[in-house]
Amino acid sequence: MYAAAIIVFRESLEAALIISVMLAATRGIAMRGRWVLGGVVTGLAGAVVVASGMQMIANLVDGMGQEFFNIAILLTAVAMLAWHNIWMASHGRELAQQMKNTARSVSDGRSERSVILLVIALAVMREGSETVLFLYGVATDSANGLQNTVAGGVLGLVAGALVASLLYAGLLRIPVRWFFAATGALVLLLAASMASQAARLLIQADVLPSLAAPIWNTSNYLSQETVAGTILHGLIGYDAQPAGMQVVAYMGVLIVIASGMFLASRRASPSQAV
């Protein structure tokens, strides 16, 4: 039971954190709730399909199919999060004004809303498919495996959702003038975190060099197995024992997206000042 609870907590927390950050970051965008719900449903459906065909996927590319599948998902999510932040950098002031006047509706942003669905769907699909496979192994490990797994899974899911809800509630208390900067920073860190995870998988697949591994080890101070370590890993990509290439990927994505946000914000400023 406890094994299932820990597995579901860790896997669901990462997806739940992404959902809560995306919900907060897209505050003020019309009908975003429908796109979020659509992303969750699409992701769950995709997770079922991926989990059912995971054996076939794993056998691809000399047994590295699952790793390359996860890499593709992570890199796609990085691209979508980059697009989200750059879009928000040019529309954030407009949305802030609309948040102050609820009578007005968002007149543009269709591309932005589709990004909400895709990012959430990818997160739910990746974490959901891994959860199904992990729980299957736990459920078949003992006589009462199924009953204990279901009970533990529900407990872990509730705990993960509670932590993410607390984060979302905290974000909503941020003053409007700082809101988009705070959520933009979180989305930026999420993208860098996913880039770091993709780099780790590419290192394991011998596609990229490690550039020293690990370059530090903070496991004795904050292990990724702890609740705090899990939350930090999901939010900002904390890794207790990262390879050098992971740090390069992390910093590279931070710089590229931040530069894009800066340029988009500067281009948008003259038109928004009119």
N, C-alpha and C positions, 0 to 999 in steps of 0.2 A: 504493500500500500504506500509506504513512505517513498520507496524508489519511484513509483509511478507519479506521486505528488511532486517530487523534486524534478523529474523529467518534464512534466507538463508545465510546472512553474517556470522553469528555465526557458523552455521553448516558446510557451505562450507569452511570457513577459516581453521577449524581444519584439514579437509581432504587436503586442498590445502597446508597447512604448512607441513604436512607429505610428500606430493608429492614433494615439493620443497627441503626439507631436504634430501629425498631419492635420488632425482636427483643429488644434489650436492655431497652427500656421495658416490655415485657410478660413479662419474666422472672418465672417463678413461676406464670403462668397456665396451667392445664391444657390440653394438646393445642394449644398455640399454634403449634407447628411445622406441624400440618396446615392451620391457617388461613393461615399464611404461604405454604405451598406452594400452597394453593388460590388465594391472591391472585396469586401469580406466574403460575400456569397461566391463570387467568382474564384477567390483564393481557396475557399474550402472545397469547391468542386474540383479545382485543379489539384489540390492536395490528395484527394481521393484517387484521381486518375494517376498521378505520379506515384503514389504509394503502391497502387496495384501493379504498376509496370516498372517498379524500381529495380527488380532483378534484371530485367531486360536492359534498362538504362545502365545499370552498374557493369554489365558485361561488355558494353561498348568501349571502344578506344583502349583495348588491352586491359580491361577491368577498371578503367578510370572514368567510366561514363558518368557516375554519380558526381564525382568531383567536378568534371567539366560542366555538367548540368547546373550545379550550384554556382560555379563561376559565371556562367552566362546570366543566371538570375541576378546575382550580385552586381555585375557590371551594368545590366539593364537598369536596375534600381538606382545605381549611382548616376547614370545619365538622366533619368527622370527627376531625381532629386536636384541635380544641377539645373535642369530646365526650370523646375519649380522655383528655386531660389532666385535665379536670374529674372524670371517673370515677375516674381514678387518685388524684386528690387526696383522694377520700373512701374509697378502698379500699387505698391504698398501705401503710398500717401493717399491715393484715390480710394482705396478700400478703407483706410482709417477714417476718412471723411464720411464714407457711406455707413460705417459702423456707428457714427454719431447721429446719423439721420436714418432711422429704420424705415421711414416712409419711402426712401429711395431704394431701388433694386439695382443689383449689379447688371450693367448693360453689356459687358463683354466678359471675356475669361473662359470661353468654351474649351480652349486648349488646356487651360489650367485645371479645369474640373476633370478632364479625362486623365490628367496626370495623377490626380488624387486616387482614382479608381485603380490605375495600373500599379502605382507604388504599393498600395495596400494589398492588392491581389497578389503581387509577387511575394510580399512579406508573409502573408497568411499561407500561401501555397508552399513556400520553402519550409517554414517552421511547422506547418501542419503535416506535411508529408513525412518529415523527420520524426515528429511526435508519434504518428501512427506506427511507423516501423519500430521505434524504441519500445512503445507500449506493447506491441505484438510479442516482442521478445520477453518482456516482463510477464505478460499474461500466460505464456506457455511455460513459465519456469516453475510453477507450483500448482498443487491441486486446486486451490481456491484463487488461482491467478486472475481469472476474469473478474470476479467480484471485487477483489482487492484493487485491481487495476482501475476499474471504473470509479470506485470510491476515491482512490488516490488521485486519479485524473481530474475529477470534479474539484477536489480540494486545491490542487495545484492551479487549475484554471481560475478559480475564484480569487486565489491569492495574487496571481499575475494581473488579473483585471483590476483588483483593488489598488495595487501599487501604481498601475498606469492611470487609474482614475484620479488618484491623489496628485500625480504629476499634472494631469490636465486641469484639475481644479486650481492648482497653484499657478499655472500659466495664465488662466483667465483672470487672476487677481492683479496681473501686471498692468500698470497704467497704459492706456492706448498709445501714448507717444513713445513708449519703449517696447510695446508688444511685438511689433514686427521685427525689430532688431533682435529680441530675445529668441523668438521662435525661428527666425532665420539662422541664428547661430546654432541652434539645436539641429536644424535640418542639415546645415553645413557639416556638423560633426557626425551626423548619421551617415551622410554620403562618404565622408572620409573613413568612417568605421567599416563600411561595406567594402570600400576599396582595399583596406588593410586585410579583411577576411578573404577577399578574392586573391590577393597577393600570397597569402598563406597557402591557399589551395593550389595555386600555380607553382609554388615552391615544392609542395608535396608531390606534384605531378612532374617535377624536374623540368618545368618550362622556364622558370626564373631561378636565378641564383639566390641563395639566402642572404648573402652579404653579411655574414656572421650571424649565428643563431645559438642562443639568444644574445642580444646586445645588453640586456639587463634582466634581472630576476627579482621581482618584488612579491613573490608568492608568500614569503614569510611575513610580509607586512599586510598585504591585501590579496588573498587568493581569489581567483575567478569562481571558485566553488561556493563562496559565501554569497549571501543575498546582496550585499553592497557591491561585491565584485561583479555579480551578474547584471545588476542595474547599470553600473558604469560601463560594462561591456556593451550592453544594448544601446545605451545613450550616446556614449562618446568613443566607443571602440577600445576601451581599456583592455590591455593584454599584459599579463604578468610576465610573460617571457616572449617578447616579440623578436622576429628576425629583422635584420637591417632593411631588407627589401620591403617589409611591411611598413616600416617608418617612412621610407621613401615614398611609397604609394599613398600613405596617409597624408603626408605633408604636401605631396604633389597635387592631390585632389583639393586640399584646402586652398592652396595658392591659386589654382586654375579657377575654381568656382568663385572664390572671393574676388578675384580680378574681374570675372564676368559680371558679378553683382555690382562692383564699383563702376564699371563702364556703363552698365544698363541704367544705374541710378543717375549718373551724370547726364546721359542722353535724355532721360525722362524729366529731369529737373526743369529745363527751360519751358517745355510744353505744359507741365503741371503748374508752373508759376504764372502762366497766362490766365 
